[in-house]
Amino acid sequence: MIFQDPQETLDNLPVAYLEANVHGVIVRANRLRRALHPLEVGEIVGKFLWDLVPAGDRESSRVEYLESMQAVGPMPVIRRSIYSGDGRFHILEIHRSYIFDENGTIAGMHSMTIDITETERAHQEAHRAQQWLESIVDSILEAVIVTDALGFVRSVNPAAEQLFGYTAAELTGKPIEKGLPILCFADANVAPLNFSMALDKSTKAVATMLNRERQPMKIEISTSPIIDKEHGYTVGVVSVWRELGAAA
C-alpha cells in the first residue's frame, strides 16, 4: 500500500492552506499558500503569522491571534490585501477554524485562503455600472420606473416621485400594480395593459390612476422590456409615465 506524503497531499489542495500552533508559529503551509508571498519573504513555515502582514499591523495581528487562542467560538472571516509573488495585487478572504488536541484543548488554527480578487473586481464594476445607469435614469425629465422580471419596483427617478407624490423608498420593493394602482383604461375596447404584456413587447396605453393624495390622474404609460443581451431573456421592464391632465 502506497501512502502519499502529507505535504504532497496539502500541495494538491485547490485552495491555499496553512496551520499555525497556539503560539502563532506556522507549522504547515501548502504550495498555493506559500506562493501568495513575494520571494523575499522566504520560507514561511517557522515564522509567526504576524511576520507576514505589513509592519504597522503586526502588533494588532499578534494580539488578535493570541486572544483568539483563549476562547472557543467561531473565528470570523477576515480579508487581507497583499502583493503576491507574481507581483500582482490580490484581495484574500481567510477562513479559519481551531485545531484541538486529544484533550480538547486549543492547539492552533487551520486557515484556508481564497483569492476573491476577480470576484471583488466584478462586484465593484457591476456596482459602478449600476450607479452610472441610476444617474442616467435620475437625469431624465420624464417619470421613469424600472421593475424586475417579477414586477417588483427596483428604481424610481425624481420625476416619478414628483409626479405621483411617492418617494422612491415607498415604491421600491413593491409590486408595481399595487404601488401604482390603475383605476381604468381610456379605451375599453383595448385589452388592459398589465405587467405580463409588458414583459413580452413594448406597449403604450392611457389610463386613469391615483396619486399619493388619492387624486385621479390621466396618464400615458409607455413600457419596454429590458433584455439581457448576453443570454437573450427579459430581466425587467422600464416604463415612462406622462401626465395628460386631470382625469375627468
N, C-alpha and C positions, 0 to 999 in steps of 0.2 A: 504494500500500500504506500502510495506516494503522498507525503504531506507537503503542502505549499508553505513556503516561508512566510511568517506573519507579516513582514514588511512588504513582501510581494503582494500579499492579499490587500493590504492597505493601499499600495500604489495602484492597484487595479480598480479601486473605488472611483465612481464617476464624479464624486464631489471632493472638495478639499477637506481633509480630516486631520485633527490634532487632538492629542491628550496632554494634560498637564496634571502634576501632582498637587497635593493640598497646599504646598508652598508656592505654587505658581511656576514651577520649573517644567518646561516642555519635555516630555518623555517619549512621545511618538509624534511623527508627522509624515504624511504621505507625500508623494511626488507633486500632486497638484497644490498642496498647501505650501510646500517649500518654494514652488515656482511663483508664489504671489509676492515674494520679496526680491528686491534688487540683489544682484550677485554680491555686492559689497557687504551685505548683511551676514553672509556666510551661512554655515550650518546652524539651523535654528534649534535643533534638539540640544538640550542642555542649557539653553538660555531661559531667562524669565520671560513670561508672556509680555510684560510691560516693556521689555527691551525692544519689542517690535513696533511700538507706537511712537509717534513724534515725541521729542524730549519734553515738550511742555505738558504732555498728557500722561507722562509715565507715573507720576506720584498718585494722581487720582485713579489711574488704572490699577495700580498696585493696591491701594486702599479698597477699591471696589471689589477686587477679586478676593482678597483675604477676608473681607467682611462676608462675602457670599459663601465662603467655606465654613461659616459659623452657623448657618441656618439652612434648614431643608425647606425647599419650596421651588416653584418654577423659576428658572433663570430666564430673565427677559431676553428677547431677541435684540441684538444690538447691530448698529451699522457702522462701518468704517469706510473711509475714503483713502485710497492709497495709490501710489505709483508702483506698479509691479515690475518684475524682472524684465518684461518686454518693453518697458519704458512708457506704458500707457496708463492713463488714469482709470481706476476701477472703483465701483461702488459695491461693497461687500455686505451681505446680510449674514450674521453669525448666529447660528442656533446652538445652544449649549444645554448640557444636562450633567447631573452629578455622576461620579463614579463612587461606588460604595465597596468597602472591603467585606470580608466574611463575617465581621461583627456588626455590619450595618452602619459603620461609621464612614463619614465622607472622606474619600481618599483622593479626590481630584475632580477633574472635569473632562467630559467629551466635548468636542467642538466640531461642527460641520459648517463650512463656509460656502455660501452660494453667491456667485457673481451675478448681480442684478443690474449691471451697467446698462445693457441694451434694453431691458425691461423698463428701467427708470427713464432712460432717454426717450423711449417710445411714449411713455406716460406723459412726460413733460412736453413732447412735441404735440401730442393729442390735446393736452390742456391748453397749449398756446394756440392751436388751431381753433379750439372751441371758443377761447376768448376773442380771437380775431373775428369769427363768424358772429358772435354775440354783439361785438362792436358794430359790425355792418348792419345787423338787424335793428339795433338800437338807433342807428343813424337814419333809418328810413322814416319819412314823414308820415306815411300811412300806417294804420294799425296792422301789426303782423303778429300772428300767434303760431307757434310751432308745436306740434304734438308728436308723440312717438307712434309706433305702428299699432298700439293698443288704444290710442285715442286719449292718452293722458297728456296734459299740457306740460311742456318742457321749457318753453321760452315765451315771454310776453314782453313786447317792446314798450317804451314810454308812450308812444302814440296810442297804443291799445289801452294802456292804463288810463290815459286821459279820456279816450272815447267812452269807455264803459264805466269808469269810476272805480274799478277794482285795482288793487295793487297786484304786481306780479306774484308776490308771495301768496295772495289769496287764491289765485288761479292755478299756480304751478302745482302739479301733482294730482289735480282733479281731472276726471273725465270731462272733455270739453263740452259735451252735450248737457252735462249737469252744471258746469261752471257758467256757461252762457246759454241758457235755455231759449229755444226759439218758440214763439207763440204760433206763428203761422207763416206760410209762404204766399207770395204775391199772386202766383199763378196756380190755381187749384188743379189745372189740367196737367201740370208737370209733376213728375214723381218728386216728392220732397227730398231735399238734399240731406244725406246722412253720412256718417263717418265712413261706413263701408264703401260707399260710392267714391268718396274722396281718395281712398287707397288705390283705386283702380285707374283713375283718369283725372285729368283736370276738369273742374266743374265751376259753374257760376250760378248763383241764384239770388233773388231778392226776398228778404224775409223781415218780419216784424219780431223784435225781441225786446227784452227788458234790460235796462242798465242797473247799476247798483242801487239807484234810488227808486227802482221799480217803475220807471217811466218807460213807455213804449218807444222804440226807435225803429225807423225803417233803414235797413242795412243791406248793402250789396256785398255778398260773400264770394270771393274767388279762391279756389283751392287748387293745389298741385301736389301730387305725391313726390316724396323725396326718395330717389332711387340710389342704392349703393352701387357705384359704378363698377366696383371690382366683382361683386357677386350677383348683381342684377336684381336684387329683391328690394321691396319697399321697406324703408326704415322709419317712415313718418310722413307727416303732411304739413305743408306750410300754407297758411291761409291769410288773405288780405281782406280787411273789413273796411268798407267805406260807408259813411253815413249819407243817406239820400234825403234826409229831412225828418221832421217829426211824423210819427205814424198817425194815420187818421183815426 
